[in-house]
Amino acid sequence: MGLRFKDVSERSGSMDMMNGPLLGKLCAFALPLAVCSVLQQLFNSADAAVVGRFVSNDALAAVGSVGPVISLAVNLFVGLSIGANVDLAIHIGHNRPDKIHDSVGTSILLSLASGVFLIAVGVLLARPALEAISVPSGAIDMATDYLRIYFLGMPFMMLYNFGSAILRSKGDTMRPLFALAVACVVNLGLNLLFVQFEWEVAGVAAATVISNGVCAAIIVWFLVHEHDAFKLEFRHLRLRREPLVSIAKIGIPAGLQGVMFSISNVIIQAAINGFGEQVMAGSAASLNYECYTYYLVAGFTSAAVTFTGQNYAARKYDRCKRVYALCMALGVITSGITVAIFVGFGEFFLGIFTPDKVAISYGMTRMFIVEMFEFGTSSYEVTAGVMRGLGWSMLPAVITMVGTCFLRIAWVYLVFPQTQSYESLMVVYPISWLATGTAMIAAYFWLRRTAYAGE
């Protein structure tokens, strides 16, 4: 079989997830990853803040309203990058560097194919999608321009997501963080420059595309200069059946879960749009801070996926159980801290995006109803992450579809019309988190009796 992975990982500085204390390693893995996600969100936040401050509320509403549409389009392929992460983690646990090399080539080619497909989807369906969610006439032209330009950068975004998943599978979360930090600085600088040229919404979209290109180029450079089985060799790029099937087995259900989330959020966004531009602007501003809080949970979710995948492949079942307990506790604690900060200083944070007092008041309403309980997403996200690391991806996807997507859609069409109030629309978020989390935890404890039967 050649060089064993342990020898390779020691030379490349990768993290040993299968031996030693867990707490420090989980934090060292998850926190840089959370910062990575925050920096990705800062691309959109910078776009929103620049146009909200220097253009208009309509422009802020336009940028804020496209988020659910973007998520709906890309989440299936982001799920496939999770599949790549799990596939590689399993090969590490089994000490199969030959399989790692095949999976790296397949993942990179899959990322490029996904990005090209998403260009066509975004350019052709941008306007119909925005019309379907009732984006107001004052914002829809700008939103369409932003969305079409944004989607031109999808190959870069997919390349970064899959490339960082490859590095993350062996515990390397610092180099993806570096790539995003550079791109974030580029994005902010170009935003301010292009707004001075009066390119408005189209300018901030172009800045995001260029920045994503910088980010992808850095990740590719890292992979090309690896010195182990993770080295990217362009002449070996091809879709190999075995890793493709393995990636799809985990990634498609994970992607479908994200798609179902996005469908429900698109429907909720359509209802928000019915309240007008000021409500849209306030809601969009508050949503940014929900994302920042969620990314701490997502960081420990990704840690749960990767650590569980490696240790389960190595039959270290007690360690898998400790990974779950620690990731759940750390997800709740760290996200709870950010909840306290953002809600406690909500008006200040919302004021970064808009000076409009009415918009800020609606943003604060969303802060108190949604952001206040964002730590609750740990209950189903971390649990689902562990289940995927065990090789079970469809079950958490189904639970999420029922507990989140179907519940939210039913709420929008059955409960919300009875009051037509913004508050009654927002309350569906914490309710759906409670329902999904309860079902997910119950499913995990049922599943692990089978998964750890050979303990």
C-alpha positions, 0 to 999 in steps of 0.5 A: 500500500506504500506510505501509511497516512500517519507518516504522511500527516506528520510531515504535512503538519496535519492533526491527529484526530484519533489519539490524545486529548480531544477538547483542545483539538476540537477547538483548534479545528472548529474555531478557525473553521467558524472564522472562515465561515464568518469571513465568507458571510462578511463578503455579503455583509460588506456588500450589504453594509456598503450599499445600505450606507452609501446607496439606499434602503432599496439597495440594501433590500435588494442585496439582502433579499437574494440570500435565500435564492443563493442558498437554494441554488448552491446548498446541494453542491455544498452538501457534496463537499461535505461528502468529500470531507467524510470520504477522505476522513474515512480513508484517513481512518483506514490508512489508505493514501491511495484512496485519498489521492483518487478522492482529491482528483474527483472532488476538484473536478466535481467542484468545477462541474458544479460551478459551471452548472450553477452559472447557467442556473443563476443567469437564467433563473435570477429574475424568475426566482426573485419575482417568485418571492415577491421582491418589490419593484424598487429593488428587483432590478438591482437584485437581479443584477446582483444575482446574475453577476454573483453567480458568475463566480460560482466555479470559484466558490465551489473550488474553494468549498471543495478544496477547503473540505479536502484540507479540513479532512486532515485537520487543516483549517488554518490555510482555508482561513488564510485564503478567506482573510485575504479575499475578505480584505480584497472584497471590502476594498473593491466594494468601496472603490466600485461604489465610488465609481457609482457602480452601486449593486453591480459593483459590490457583486463584481467585487465578490466575484473577484474576491472569490477568484482570489480565494480559490486561487490560494486554495489551489496553490496550497493543494498543488504544493502538498507533499503527501496523498493530498497533492493536487495533480492536474493530469490526474483529474478525473471522475472516478466511480468509487470516490464519486459514489462515496461522496454522493452517498453522504453529500446528496442527502446533506445537500438536500437537507440544505436545499429544504432549509433554503426552500423554507427560507425562500418562502419566509423571505417572500412573506417578509418582502410583503411588508416592504423595503424597511422591514426587508432591510431590517430583517436582512441586517439582523440575519447577518448576525444570526449567520455569525452565531450559526457559524460557531455551531457549524464549526463544531458540526464540521468537527463532529463530522470529521473527528467521528468519521476518522475515529469510527473508521478506526473503531474507536467508539468511545472516542466518537461518543466523547466527540459528540458530547464535547461538540454539542457543549462547545456549540451551545456555549460559544454560540450562546456567548455571541447571542448575548453580545449581538442581542445586548448591543443590537441597535449598534450592530444593526446601525452598521447596515442602515441608519433608518430607525424603522428598519433598525426597530424591525431588525431588533424584533428579529433579534429578540425572537430569532437570534436570541435562540440561535444556540438551539441549532446545535441540537440538530446540527451537531447531532446530524454531523455525528450521524454523517460521520457514522455514515448515516446521511439520509436519516438526518436529512429526512428529519430536517425536511419534516421538522424544519422545512415542512413545519415552516411552510405549514406555519407560513400558509396556515398560522401566519395568515391568521395574524399577518404580523411580522412577529408571528412569522419570526417565531417559527424559527425557534419552534422549528429548531426545537422540533427538529432538535428533539427528533434528531437527538432521539434518532441519534441515540436509537442509531448508535445502538446499531453503529456501536454494536461491536463495541 
